[in-house]
Amino acid sequence: MNSFIARVSDIQNVESLNIVLFDFYGKSLSMMSLDLNENIKIGVRVKLIVKPTHVFITKDVDSTVSCANRLQANIVAVENGQLLSTLRLGLQEGELESIVTREMSNVMNLRVGDKVTAFIQESELSIGEILDD
């Protein structure tokens, strides 16, 4: 499971739907949520989590993609199994793991050193822990 620390920067809600924005080292990340803990407030530090299977990547972003959470990264390791490939992505702020099919890893010719954009769908990002300041 990927995890990283961010700070709540805004909360938008309509009825039971919440869009929570986070500041992650100057980058904006967003999360969609139907349930929001009452302790989640602007300024609170949280540990965000996302499964490696929910981090998708591209080498080239040619068009608009319906995903606001984008992080620039370099591939620092590729481990190819029989069916899946595990990619370790180096961010300026740490590392992120992505799991893709071996076939797509081959099609994309993913190699250590490649520059990629990592995407995390807003519905797949969640708060794993509220951190005390």
KAFENRA-V798407 format. One record per backbone hydrogen bond with DSSP energy under -1.0 kcal/mol. CO is the residue of the C=O (numbers start at 1). NH is the residue of the N-H. E is the energy in kcal/mol with one decimal. If there is no record, write none. Layout:
BEGIN
co=(CO & CO)
nh=(NH & NH)
e=(E & E)
END
This chain:
BEGIN
co=(2 & 4 & 6 & 7 & 8 & 10 & 12 & 14 & 17 & 18 & 19 & 20 & 21 & 21 & 22 & 23 & 24 & 27 & 29 & 31 & 33 & 37 & 41 & 44 & 45 & 46 & 47 & 47 & 48 & 49 & 50 & 51 & 52 & 52 & 56 & 58 & 65 & 68 & 69 & 71 & 73 & 74 & 75 & 77 & 79 & 83 & 84 & 85 & 86 & 87 & 88 & 88 & 89 & 90 & 91 & 94 & 96 & 98 & 100 & 101 & 102 & 103 & 104 & 105 & 111 & 114 & 116 & 117 & 118 & 119 & 121 & 122 & 126 & 129)
nh=(50 & 48 & 46 & 23 & 43 & 21 & 19 & 17 & 14 & 33 & 12 & 31 & 9 & 10 & 29 & 7 & 27 & 24 & 22 & 20 & 18 & 40 & 44 & 8 & 131 & 6 & 128 & 129 & 4 & 126 & 2 & 54 & 55 & 99 & 119 & 117 & 67 & 70 & 120 & 118 & 116 & 90 & 113 & 88 & 86 & 102 & 81 & 100 & 79 & 98 & 76 & 77 & 96 & 74 & 94 & 91 & 89 & 87 & 85 & 105 & 106 & 107 & 108 & 110 & 114 & 75 & 73 & 58 & 71 & 56 & 124 & 32 & 49 & 47)
e=(-1.7 & -3.3 & -2.9 & -3.1 & -2.9 & -2.9 & -3.1 & -2.5 & -2.1 & -2.5 & -2.9 & -2.1 & -3.0 & -1.4 & -2.0 & -1.9 & -1.6 & -3.4 & -3.0 & -2.7 & -2.9 & -2.0 & -2.0 & -2.8 & -2.5 & -2.3 & -3.1 & -1.2 & -1.9 & -2.1 & -2.4 & -2.1 & -1.3 & -1.8 & -3.5 & -2.6 & -2.0 & -1.0 & -1.8 & -3.1 & -2.7 & -3.6 & -3.3 & -2.4 & -2.6 & -3.2 & -3.1 & -2.4 & -2.6 & -2.4 & -3.1 & -1.3 & -2.1 & -1.7 & -1.2 & -3.6 & -3.7 & -3.4 & -3.4 & -2.1 & -2.3 & -2.8 & -2.8 & -2.2 & -2.0 & -2.5 & -2.6 & -1.6 & -2.5 & -1.9 & -2.0 & -2.0 & -3.0 & -2.9)
END
